[in-house]
């Protein structure tokens, strides 16, 4: 995911997800919620299973 894609979705990540959150919860919150299809695909493919304390942890993994 690029920084530009991340910036376009950061408000969604902050507003629709209760932290801490598991990968499953994050993906579930992003399905059908004004998230680009390629961003959801990237999230599913590149975010390891686990629980994340906050949106910053997820950003460090996904933004390249």
Buried (B, 14 or more C-beta within 10 A) or exposed (E): BEEEBBEBBEEBBEEBBEBEBEBEBBBBBBEEEEBEEEBBEBBEEEBEEEEBEEBEBBBEBBEE
